[in-house]
Amino acid sequence: MSLSKLLPCLLLLGACGTQEGDQGAARAKQNSAVSSRRAPEDRNSRSVVAATPAARVAASSAPTVPGAEQTFAEVLRLIETQYVDSGLSRDQLWSGAIEGMLDRLVKTPGIKVNTLLDPARLSEMKAGLKGSFSGIGVVIKKFGEVVFVAEVLPGGPADRAGLRKDDRMLEIDGKTVKGLDISQMVQRIRGPGGTTVKLFVQRETREWTLPVVRGQVTLDAVSGALLPPSVGYIRITSFKETSLPQLDQLVDRLTRQGARAMVLDLRGCPGGLLDVSIGVADRFLPPGQRVVSIRRRDGREQVHTARADNPADRLPVIVLVGKGTASGAEIVAAALADNDRATVIGQRTLGKGTVEEILQLGNSWALKLSVARFYSPRGQALQGRGVVPDFAVVADGAAARSYFAAPDPAALARDPQVTAALEVLRLGKR
């Protein structure tokens, strides 16, 4: 697999996590009471809603300076000669100019789509897409300025060092985590295998410095379980190089165990490699059905169709989606919905509808740049509005999700969206 076509995702790079504000923290503490209703859209048109022109224009409301090139040179001269603080290099100023250009490009709420990648971030991205990397094996989350450990990989470096779920992380290598976002913390925690990162940790009233020796961390992007009555549950957390063989092995195991229907859980799946997302959809579609079309700025269109005959393309399928379902995961959900292969349950997806390429620059840096949009089998754009479920079920599903542990049938039984999926299958609506 190459990085040439990438659907950007939050990579699980040794430490990984999510960031929420105070409202998100409050929602996470609420009981998972849900309401289930038929989505108002007609099935023939409901799977995706076309993006509005406003969603496609990155910064149409931002002012444009007349003669901006000349004005830029004037501003640069004034900063260098009159700005109160000296010492800013031209490279620093030009870097800010590049970032400003990228900020004018296509935007999706919650995702930095077009961005520069320094050598370290580029290496992390490549490692994350391979599914194995050097780190400590934790999931971190941030509520406001509080950073805590949400999960610890059993037997991993952090687990062996004594880090526990719900521990608070105050400093990394002697530097406070205040003001850092999740990606910045991940970069500080990760590093070469055999090196040590020092975490200043708080557990209840105790505080101490915990050294953790980094090691190799392997994450399965695909996991599952057999649920009664004879329903295969498949969770995909990202589309990595290892995702398709893992999916094939799991489908084979579940069908041998007697699965007569599948629940495909794409909640919280942020995407990954484009060809892997197409391959996942292929596993659930009969040969010849359209998966997705990719359109570039010059009008060129590339249509991808299902090719292989797979055991899962003959079984009833339910797809679970949520607000964190994005990019390649939206391709899969829309493909199965538009081809009438699946009932979609959950919440409207993110609506990230562009394809990015990693373009190598001449200084070992790289540029992640949106080069195309993708469209559902019915030709509708996903950008801006996303995939709309057949049945709206509001729940975070946190009880059934884990980055490290295999799905727990008991936890899944408490998940309202999984429960709704089993009920739809029981009533024969799929």
C-alpha positions as CSV (number, residue, x, y, z in Angstrom):
1,M,0.0,0.0,0.0
2,S,1.3,3.5,-0.7
3,L,0.6,6.9,0.8
4,S,-0.2,8.3,-2.6
5,K,-3.9,8.3,-1.9
6,L,-4.7,8.9,1.8
7,L,-7.9,9.6,3.6
8,P,-6.6,11.3,6.7
9,C,-7.2,9.9,10.1
10,L,-6.3,10.3,13.7
11,L,-3.5,7.7,13.8
12,L,-2.9,5.6,16.9
13,L,0.8,6.3,17.3
14,G,1.9,4.7,20.5
15,A,-0.2,7.2,22.4
16,C,-3.5,8.2,20.9
17,G,-6.6,9.9,21.9
18,T,-9.4,12.4,21.5
19,Q,-10.0,15.9,22.7
20,E,-13.3,17.2,24.0
21,G,-14.4,20.4,25.7
22,D,-16.3,20.7,28.9
23,Q,-19.6,19.9,27.1
24,G,-18.0,16.7,25.7
25,A,-17.0,15.7,29.2
26,A,-20.5,16.2,30.4
27,R,-22.0,14.2,27.6
28,A,-19.5,11.3,28.3
29,K,-20.8,11.2,31.9
30,Q,-24.5,11.0,30.9
31,N,-26.4,7.8,30.8
32,S,-26.7,6.4,27.3
33,A,-30.4,7.0,27.0
34,V,-31.3,7.0,23.3
35,S,-34.2,7.6,21.0
36,S,-34.6,5.5,17.8
37,R,-36.6,6.7,14.9
38,R,-36.8,6.3,11.2
39,A,-34.7,8.9,9.5
40,P,-36.9,11.3,7.5
41,E,-35.0,10.9,4.2
42,D,-36.5,8.5,1.6
43,R,-34.3,5.4,1.2
44,N,-33.8,6.2,-2.5
45,S,-32.1,9.5,-1.7
46,R,-31.2,9.3,1.9
47,S,-27.8,7.7,2.1
48,V,-25.8,10.9,1.4
49,V,-26.9,14.5,1.1
50,A,-25.2,16.6,-1.6
51,A,-22.8,19.1,-0.2
52,T,-23.8,22.8,-0.5
53,P,-21.5,25.1,-2.5
54,A,-20.6,26.7,0.8
55,A,-19.1,23.4,2.1
56,R,-16.9,23.2,-1.0
57,V,-15.4,26.7,-0.7
58,A,-12.7,26.9,1.9
59,A,-12.6,30.5,2.9
60,S,-14.9,32.4,0.6
61,S,-15.8,34.9,3.4
62,A,-12.1,35.6,4.2
63,P,-10.9,38.9,2.8
64,T,-8.6,39.0,-0.2
65,V,-6.0,41.7,-0.2
66,P,-5.7,43.5,-3.6
67,G,-2.2,43.1,-5.0
68,A,-1.5,40.7,-2.2
69,E,1.9,39.6,-3.6
70,Q,3.3,43.1,-3.4
71,T,1.6,43.7,-0.1
72,F,3.2,40.6,1.3
73,A,6.7,41.9,0.4
74,E,5.8,45.2,2.2
75,V,4.6,43.4,5.3
76,L,7.7,41.2,5.4
77,R,9.9,44.3,5.2
78,L,8.0,46.1,8.0
79,I,8.2,43.0,10.3
80,E,11.9,42.7,9.7
81,T,12.6,46.4,10.3
82,Q,9.9,47.6,12.8
83,Y,8.4,44.6,14.7
84,V,9.0,45.1,18.4
85,D,10.7,41.7,18.8
86,S,13.7,40.9,16.7
87,G,15.1,37.5,15.9
88,L,12.4,36.0,13.7
89,S,14.1,34.3,10.8
90,R,12.9,34.4,7.2
91,D,12.3,30.7,7.5
92,Q,10.0,31.3,10.4
93,L,8.1,34.0,8.5
94,W,7.9,32.0,5.3
95,S,6.7,28.9,7.3
96,G,3.8,31.1,8.7
97,A,3.0,32.2,5.1
98,I,2.8,28.5,4.0
99,E,0.5,27.7,6.9
100,G,-1.7,30.6,6.0
101,M,-2.0,29.4,2.4
102,L,-3.1,26.0,3.6
103,D,-5.6,27.5,6.0
104,R,-7.4,29.0,2.9
105,L,-7.9,25.5,1.5
106,V,-10.7,23.0,2.0
107,K,-11.7,22.6,5.7
108,T,-13.6,20.0,7.6
109,P,-14.7,20.7,11.2
110,G,-12.4,18.9,13.6
111,I,-9.8,17.8,11.0
112,K,-6.7,19.6,9.8
113,V,-7.0,18.4,6.2
114,N,-4.3,20.2,4.2
115,T,-1.1,20.4,6.2
116,L,2.7,20.4,6.2
117,L,4.3,17.2,7.6
118,D,7.8,17.5,9.1
119,P,10.0,14.4,8.8
120,A,8.9,13.2,12.3
121,R,5.1,13.5,11.6
122,L,5.6,11.9,8.2
123,S,7.4,9.0,9.8
124,E,4.6,8.7,12.4
125,M,1.9,8.7,9.7
126,K,3.7,5.9,7.7
127,A,4.1,3.9,10.9
128,G,0.5,4.3,11.9
129,L,-0.7,3.1,8.5
130,K,1.4,0.0,8.9
131,G,-0.3,-0.8,12.2
132,S,2.9,-1.4,14.1
133,F,5.1,1.3,15.7
134,S,7.3,2.3,18.6
135,G,5.4,3.8,21.6
136,I,4.1,3.1,25.0
137,G,0.6,1.7,24.3
138,V,-1.9,4.1,25.8
139,V,-5.0,6.0,24.7
140,I,-5.1,9.5,26.2
141,K,-8.1,11.8,26.3
142,K,-8.3,15.5,27.1
143,F,-11.3,17.2,28.7
144,G,-10.5,20.9,28.9
145,E,-7.0,21.1,30.3
146,V,-7.1,17.7,32.0
147,V,-5.3,14.9,30.3
148,F,-6.0,11.3,31.5
149,V,-5.3,7.8,30.4
150,A,-8.4,6.3,28.8
151,E,-6.9,2.8,28.0
152,V,-3.7,0.9,28.5
153,L,-2.5,-1.9,26.2
154,P,-2.4,-5.1,28.3
155,G,1.2,-6.2,28.5
156,G,2.5,-3.1,26.7
157,P,5.2,-0.8,27.9
158,A,2.9,1.5,29.9
159,D,1.2,-1.4,31.5
160,R,4.5,-3.0,32.5
161,A,5.6,0.4,34.0
162,G,2.5,0.6,36.1
163,L,0.4,3.2,34.3
164,R,-3.3,2.7,34.9
165,K,-6.6,3.7,33.3
166,D,-7.8,7.1,34.7
167,D,-4.3,8.2,35.7
168,R,-3.8,11.9,35.0
169,M,-0.8,13.0,32.9
170,L,0.6,16.3,34.0
171,E,4.0,16.5,32.4
172,I,6.0,14.7,29.6
173,D,9.7,14.7,30.1
174,G,9.5,17.6,32.6
175,K,7.3,19.8,30.4
176,T,3.7,20.6,31.2
177,V,0.9,19.3,28.9
178,K,-1.1,22.4,29.4
179,G,-1.7,24.1,26.0
180,L,-0.8,21.0,24.0
181,D,-3.3,19.3,21.8
182,I,-3.5,15.5,21.5
183,S,-1.2,15.3,18.4
184,Q,1.5,17.3,20.1
185,M,1.3,15.1,23.2
186,V,1.5,12.0,21.0
187,Q,4.6,13.3,19.3
188,R,6.3,13.8,22.7
189,I,5.3,10.4,24.0
190,R,6.4,8.5,21.0
191,G,10.1,7.7,20.2
192,P,12.5,5.0,19.2
193,G,12.2,1.7,20.9
194,G,14.4,1.3,23.9
195,T,14.4,5.0,24.8
196,T,12.6,6.3,27.9
197,V,9.9,8.9,28.3
198,K,9.3,10.3,31.8
199,L,5.6,10.9,32.7
200,F,4.6,13.0,35.7
201,V,1.4,11.2,36.8
202,Q,-1.3,11.9,39.2
203,R,-3.5,9.1,40.7
204,E,-6.1,10.3,43.2
205,T,-3.9,12.3,45.7
206,R,-0.6,10.7,44.7
207,E,1.9,12.3,42.2
208,W,5.1,10.8,40.9
209,T,7.4,10.6,37.9
210,L,7.0,7.4,36.0
211,P,9.7,6.3,33.5
212,V,8.3,4.2,30.6
213,V,10.7,2.5,28.2
214,R,9.2,2.7,24.7
215,G,8.7,-0.5,22.8
216,Q,7.0,-2.0,19.7
217,V,3.2,-1.6,19.8
218,T,0.9,-3.5,17.4
219,L,-2.8,-2.6,17.0
220,D,-5.4,-4.6,15.3
221,A,-7.6,-2.3,13.2
222,V,-10.2,-5.0,12.9
223,S,-11.8,-7.0,15.7
224,G,-15.1,-8.8,16.3
225,A,-17.3,-11.3,18.1
226,L,-20.3,-13.6,17.5
227,L,-23.4,-12.2,19.1
228,P,-26.7,-14.0,19.7
229,P,-28.5,-15.0,17.7
230,S,-25.8,-15.9,15.1
231,V,-24.8,-12.3,14.3
232,G,-21.2,-11.4,13.5
233,Y,-20.1,-8.1,14.9
234,I,-17.1,-6.5,13.1
235,R,-15.5,-3.3,14.4
236,I,-13.0,-1.4,12.1
237,T,-11.0,1.4,13.8
238,S,-9.0,2.5,10.8
239,F,-8.1,1.4,7.2
240,K,-4.4,0.4,7.5
241,E,-2.3,-2.0,5.5
242,T,-3.2,-4.8,7.8
243,S,-7.0,-4.1,7.8
244,L,-8.0,-6.2,4.8
245,P,-6.3,-9.5,5.8
246,Q,-7.6,-9.0,9.3
247,L,-11.1,-8.5,8.0
248,D,-10.9,-11.6,5.8
249,Q,-9.7,-13.7,8.7
250,L,-12.5,-12.4,11.0
251,V,-15.3,-12.9,8.4
252,D,-14.0,-16.4,7.8
253,R,-14.0,-17.1,11.6
254,L,-17.5,-15.6,12.2
255,T,-19.1,-17.5,9.2
256,R,-17.5,-20.8,10.4
257,Q,-19.0,-20.1,13.8
258,G,-22.4,-19.8,12.2
259,A,-23.0,-16.0,11.6
260,R,-26.0,-15.5,9.4
261,A,-25.8,-11.6,9.4
262,M,-23.2,-9.0,10.0
263,V,-23.0,-5.7,12.0
264,L,-20.3,-3.5,10.7
265,D,-19.3,-0.9,13.3
266,L,-17.6,2.2,11.8
267,R,-18.3,4.5,14.6
268,G,-15.2,6.5,15.5
269,C,-13.4,5.2,12.4
270,P,-11.6,8.2,10.9
271,G,-10.5,6.6,7.6
272,G,-7.1,5.7,6.3
273,L,-5.9,4.4,3.0
274,L,-8.2,4.8,0.1
275,D,-7.6,1.5,-1.6
276,V,-8.2,-0.3,1.8
277,S,-11.6,1.5,2.2
278,I,-12.6,0.3,-1.3
279,G,-11.5,-3.2,-0.4
280,V,-13.6,-3.2,2.7
281,A,-16.7,-2.2,0.7
282,D,-15.8,-4.8,-1.9
283,R,-16.1,-7.5,0.8
284,F,-19.8,-6.7,1.3
285,L,-20.8,-6.0,-2.3
286,P,-21.5,-8.3,-5.2
287,P,-19.1,-8.0,-8.1
288,G,-19.8,-5.2,-10.5
289,Q,-21.5,-2.8,-8.1
290,R,-20.1,0.7,-7.8
291,V,-18.2,1.6,-4.7
292,V,-17.1,5.2,-5.2
293,S,-16.0,7.6,-7.9
294,I,-13.1,10.0,-7.5
295,R,-13.1,13.3,-9.3
296,R,-10.2,15.7,-9.7
297,R,-10.2,19.4,-10.5
298,D,-9.7,18.8,-14.2
299,G,-12.8,16.7,-14.4
300,R,-11.1,13.4,-14.6
301,E,-13.2,10.7,-12.9
302,Q,-12.1,7.3,-11.7
303,V,-14.9,4.8,-10.9
304,H,-14.2,1.9,-8.5
305,T,-16.4,-1.2,-8.5
306,A,-16.6,-4.3,-6.4
307,R,-14.6,-7.1,-8.0
308,A,-14.3,-10.1,-5.7
309,D,-17.0,-12.6,-4.8
310,N,-16.9,-12.8,-0.9
311,P,-18.9,-14.8,1.6
312,A,-20.1,-11.6,3.3
313,D,-21.7,-10.1,0.2
314,R,-24.6,-12.5,0.5
315,L,-25.4,-11.9,4.2
316,P,-27.7,-9.2,5.7
317,V,-25.6,-6.2,6.9
318,I,-26.2,-3.4,9.4
319,V,-23.7,-0.5,9.4
320,L,-23.2,1.5,12.6
321,V,-22.1,5.1,12.1
322,G,-21.6,8.2,14.2
323,K,-20.2,11.8,14.2
324,G,-16.7,10.3,14.3
325,T,-17.2,8.2,11.2
326,A,-15.2,10.0,8.5
327,S,-13.5,9.8,5.2
328,G,-12.9,6.2,4.0
329,A,-15.4,4.9,6.6
330,E,-18.0,7.2,4.9
331,I,-17.1,5.7,1.5
332,V,-17.9,2.2,2.9
333,A,-21.2,3.3,4.6
334,A,-22.4,5.2,1.5
335,A,-21.4,2.3,-0.9
336,L,-23.4,-0.3,1.1
337,A,-26.3,2.1,1.6
338,D,-26.6,3.2,-2.0
339,N,-26.4,-0.3,-3.3
340,D,-29.2,-1.4,-0.9
341,R,-26.8,-3.8,0.8
342,A,-27.1,-2.4,4.3
343,T,-29.3,-0.6,6.8
344,V,-27.4,2.3,8.4
345,I,-28.0,3.0,12.1
346,G,-26.6,5.7,14.3
347,Q,-25.9,9.4,13.7
348,R,-25.0,11.5,10.7
349,T,-21.3,11.1,9.8
350,L,-18.7,13.8,9.7
351,G,-19.0,14.7,6.0
352,K,-15.3,14.7,5.0
353,G,-15.4,14.2,1.2
354,T,-11.9,14.7,-0.1
355,V,-9.0,12.5,-1.1
356,E,-5.5,13.6,0.0
357,E,-2.1,12.8,-1.5
358,I,1.2,12.9,0.3
359,L,3.5,15.1,-1.9
360,Q,7.2,14.9,-1.0
361,L,8.9,18.3,-0.8
362,G,12.6,18.9,-1.5
363,N,13.6,19.3,2.1
364,S,12.5,15.9,3.6
365,W,9.1,17.5,4.5
366,A,5.9,16.6,2.8
367,L,2.6,18.2,2.0
368,K,-0.8,16.5,2.6
369,L,-3.0,18.1,0.0
370,S,-6.6,17.5,-1.1
371,V,-6.4,16.5,-4.8
372,A,-9.9,15.1,-5.4
373,R,-13.4,14.6,-4.1
374,F,-15.2,11.3,-3.7
375,Y,-18.8,10.6,-4.6
376,S,-21.2,7.9,-3.6
377,P,-22.5,5.3,-6.0
378,R,-25.5,7.5,-6.8
379,G,-23.2,10.4,-7.6
380,Q,-23.8,12.4,-4.5
381,A,-21.0,14.4,-2.7
382,L,-20.3,13.4,0.9
383,Q,-18.5,16.6,1.8
384,G,-20.3,18.9,4.2
385,R,-23.3,16.7,5.1
386,G,-22.2,13.1,5.3
387,V,-24.1,9.8,5.4
388,V,-27.5,10.0,7.0
389,P,-28.7,6.8,8.9
390,D,-31.9,5.0,8.1
391,F,-32.5,4.8,11.9
392,A,-31.3,7.6,14.1
393,V,-30.0,6.3,17.4
394,V,-28.1,8.8,19.6
395,A,-25.5,7.2,21.8
396,D,-21.7,7.4,22.1
397,G,-21.2,3.6,22.1
398,A,-18.2,4.1,24.4
399,A,-19.2,0.9,26.4
400,A,-18.6,-1.2,23.4
401,R,-15.4,0.4,22.1
402,S,-11.8,-0.2,23.0
403,Y,-8.7,0.4,21.0
404,F,-6.9,-2.6,22.6
405,A,-9.3,-5.1,24.0
406,A,-11.4,-7.5,21.9
407,P,-15.1,-6.6,21.8
408,D,-17.0,-7.7,24.9
409,P,-20.4,-9.2,24.1
410,A,-21.7,-8.1,27.5
411,A,-20.7,-4.5,26.8
412,L,-22.1,-4.7,23.3
413,A,-25.4,-5.9,24.8
414,R,-25.6,-2.5,26.6
415,D,-24.8,-0.5,23.5
416,P,-28.1,1.1,22.2
417,Q,-26.9,1.2,18.6
418,V,-25.9,-2.5,18.6
419,T,-29.2,-3.3,20.3
420,A,-31.1,-1.4,17.5
421,A,-29.1,-3.3,14.9
422,L,-30.0,-6.7,16.4
423,E,-33.7,-5.6,16.6
424,V,-33.7,-4.6,12.9
425,L,-32.3,-8.0,12.0
426,R,-34.8,-9.8,14.2
427,L,-37.7,-8.0,12.5
428,G,-36.3,-8.8,9.1
429,K,-36.1,-5.2,8.0
430,R,-32.7,-5.8,6.5
